[in-house]
Amino acid sequence: MLLLSVSLLFIFSILEVSIRLLTPPNRILDSDGKGVYTPDNNLTYRMKPNFKGSFPSYEFSTEFSTNSEGFRGPEWNLSRHHKILILGDSFTAGHGVNYNESFPAVLQKSLPSWSIIGLGVAGYSQKQELPLLRKYSKIKPDIVILAYYINDPAENCGIIKRNITLTGYSQGEVTKGSESFVSRLSRTLGKVRTLSFLWQRGRSLFEYLGLRSVNPGGLYSQNLMNNKGEDCYLLTQKLISDMKSETEKIHSRFLVVIIPSKLELEPLSSSAREEYGFDPLIPIDRVLKICSE
């Protein structure tokens, strides 16, 4: 029995070392192995100015650089008469694609006479986007766009807990509050590359075979999908209302763009309602109601 345990431990160690050597770290790193994120007293964390690196993943690698303000993309051209300010998370920052494929860059190509100013940072929600808007309102944009995603209410009230490490990858806990045992266990096991690799490949296989089911304890809080997360929605409503007030002070137009989620588009949404009693469309309906008010 002891020999079997030692053999299994040896095989597992070989697998762990091999996967660490042969698979990318899935983090945004520069040539010295340093990450893009740095602590910030007001925003909890931010991206480093003038960062140059790459974002490798299991499938491909993308270039990742920031300007002198610490946001992805080239230096801002503020001499143009018309400007658009975009606030958002990793979708706005363009994680997973090169910058010229991100939607702020595509918008810039469509409006060459305008300045498109992207303030996207992975993991940000309205709690960080509101102070960013206050800081950069001096730019006097004609239009302010909030790129809203389904998990923003959970981010705003701290249901999703993360820790933006200085190696440039988000995991763990950044918001105040206690962390559950399940969350700590999941975060710890996620550091074991063998388990992480097998988990991701297993999920891909299940998706390919059409066997995946909705997990109500996943990334998005179930309470936000069954009308029980009222505090989160009230806080989100207050933050969006404050953002609108800030834009009115500088006579800008305020637009909310809802980034679509896979849960809205796939057939699993109906099974979520039937099996678990929560509706993935509720967070979208709630933000539409917030905007209408």
N, C-alpha and C positions, 0 to 999 in steps of 0.2 A: 504493500500500500504506500509506504514511504517512497519507494523507488518510482512508483507511478506518479505520485505528487511532484517529485523532483523533476521527472521527465516532462510533465505537463507545464511546470513552471519554466523550464528551460525552453521548451517550444514556444510558449507565450512570449518569453523575453526576446527570442529571435524574431518573432513576428513583429513585436513592438519596435525593435531597432530597425528592422527592414522597412517597415511602413514609414517610420520617421525619416529614413534616408531617401526613400523612393517617392514619397508623396509630398506635395507642397504644404507649407504651414497654414494656408488659408488665412493669412493676415497681411495687412498692408505694411510693408517694410521697405526701408531704403537699402542702399548698397552695404551699409554697415550693420544691417540687421536691427536697426532702431525703428520703432513704430511711429505712426502718424499722429497719435493722440497724446495730449498732455493735459494735466489737471488745470481747472479753471475755477476760481472762487465763486463766480456768479453763475456759470453754466454747468458746473460739475466737471466738464471736460470740453475740449475743443481740438481742432486740428492745428498742427504746427504750421506757421507761415513758411513759405518757400520750401516746402517738402517735395522731394523727388524720389519716387520709388515705384513699386509694382504691387499688384494684388493677385497672387497666384491662387488657383483653386485646382480641384481634381480635374476639371475639364479644360481650362485655359488660363491664360494670364493676361492682365490688362495693366497698362501704364497708369500711374496715379500720382498726380502732382498738385500742389496748392499754390495760390498766389500770395502776395505779401500780406493779405488780410487773413490768410488761413482758410481759404475756401477753394474748392476744386475749380480748375480752369485758369484761363489767362488773366492778366491784369485788367481791371475794369477801365473802360473808356467812358469817363464821366463828362466828357466834353459834348457828347451828343445831347440834343435838346430833349428827346424823349427817353424815359428809362422805365424798366420793369424790374421789380424786386421779387424774387421767388424764395419763399421759406419752406423748408421741408426736411425730410430725413434722408435715408440712403437712396430712395428713388430719385430725389432731386439731385443728390450728389452723384448719381449715376454709377452706383456700385455694380460691378459685374460687366461693365462695358467701358470702352475707352471714352474719354470726355466728349469727343465729337459725335458720339452716339447718344449722349444723355439728352433729356428733353430740353434743358435750358440751352444747350448748344444748337439743337435742331431749331428751337424758337429763334435763336440769334441769326441763323441762316435765313429763316423766313422773314425776319425783320432787320435787314442789314443797317438801316438808318437809326435803329434803336439800340440802347445799351441794355443787355440782359444781365442782371446781377443775381447769380445763384448763391443762396446761403444755406445749401443743404449739408447736413451732417448726420451720419448714421446714428440712429437711436434717439434723435431729437423729437420732441413733441412741442405742443404749444407752451409748455413751461419754460423751454429754452428759446422758442421762436419769438415770444413776446418781448423779452429783453433784447434780442437781436434786432427786432423791428425798431425798438426805441433807440438803440444805438445808431442804426443806419438810416433812420428817418431823415437825417441831415442831408442825405443824398437827394431828397425830394423826388421820389419816383412818381411817375404818372399813375402807375398801377402797382398794387401789391397783391401777389398771388400766394395763397396758403395752400400747399399741397398736402391734403389731409389723407391719412391712411386709417384703416380699420382699427389698428391697435393704439391709436393716439389717446383715447380716454384711459386705457389701462396704463399707458406710460405716464399720463398726467397725474394719476393718483397712486402710482407706485406699485401696481399689481405686477407688472413686469419688472423684475429687479435685475440689474446688470452691473458689471464692473468693467469699465473701459480700461484695459491694461495698457501700459506704456509700450507693449509690443504691437499694439494696434488692432487688437481683436476684442470684441465685446462679449463678456460672459460674467456671470456672478451677480454681484449686488452693488448698485451705485446709489439707489434711493434709500432713504432712511426707513427703518422698520425691521422687524424680525424676519429671518429667512427660514422657511420650513425645512424639515428634515429631507423631504423628497427633493426640494430645490437644491439643497446642499449636496445630496447624493448625486443628483443628475449633473451638477456642475463639476463635481470631483471626477466622476466617471468619464465626463466629456474630455478630460485632460489625458485620458488613456487613448492614444491614437488608434490602437488596434480596435477597441470597442467602438470608437467614433467612426472609423472606416467601415467596419462591418455593419453598423447601424445605418449609415447612409446608403451603403450598397443594398442592404435589405429593404429599405424603404423604396429605393428605385425599382427593385425587382417586384415588390408588391404593387407599386403603381403600374408597372408595365403589364402585370398579369391581371390588373383590375381588382385586386383583393384588398386594397387599403380601405380602412374605415375612418370615420371622423373621430378624433380623440377629444372629448370635451375638456380635458385637463391640459391641453396643449398650449400653444403660444398665446391664444386669445382667451381671456377669462370667460368662462361659461356664464358668469353673472351678467356680463355685458351683452349677452345674446338671449337673455330671458327676462329682461326688464327689471332685474334686481340690482343693477349697478348704478343706481340713481345718483349717488354722490359723485361718481366719476363723470357722469354726463353733466351734472350741474357745474362741476369745476371746469370741464371743457367748454361749456357754454359761457361761463364767466371769462375764461381766457380768450376765446374767440371774440366775444363782445369787446373786451379791452383792446384787442388788436384792431378791430374795426374803428374804435374811438381814436386810436393812435393815427390811423390813416386819415381820418376826418380832420385831425389837427393840421395835417400837411396838405389837405385838399387832394388826396389821392383816392383812386377807386380801389375798393377792396373786393377781391374775388377768391372764392374757395373752390379748389379743384379736387375732386375725390379720386384718389388713385384706386383703381379696381383691384380686388383681391381674388385669388383663385376660388375662395369659398363662395363667392357670388356667382361664379361661372360654371362650376362643375356640378354634376348630378348628386354628389355627396351632400350638397346643401339640403336636399329634400330628406335624405336619410337622417341627417342631423336633427331635423325637426321631429321626425317620427320616432327615432330611437332614443334621443337624449333630451328632447323637449326644449331645445334652444334653436334660435333662428339666426344664421350668420348674417342675414340682411338687416337685423335690428340696428347695429351700429351705424349703418348707412342711413337708414330711415331717421335715426335720431339726429344725425348731423344735418340732414336736410331740414328737419324741423327747427334745429338751432339756427340755421341760416335764414329760414323764412321768418323767424322772429326778430 
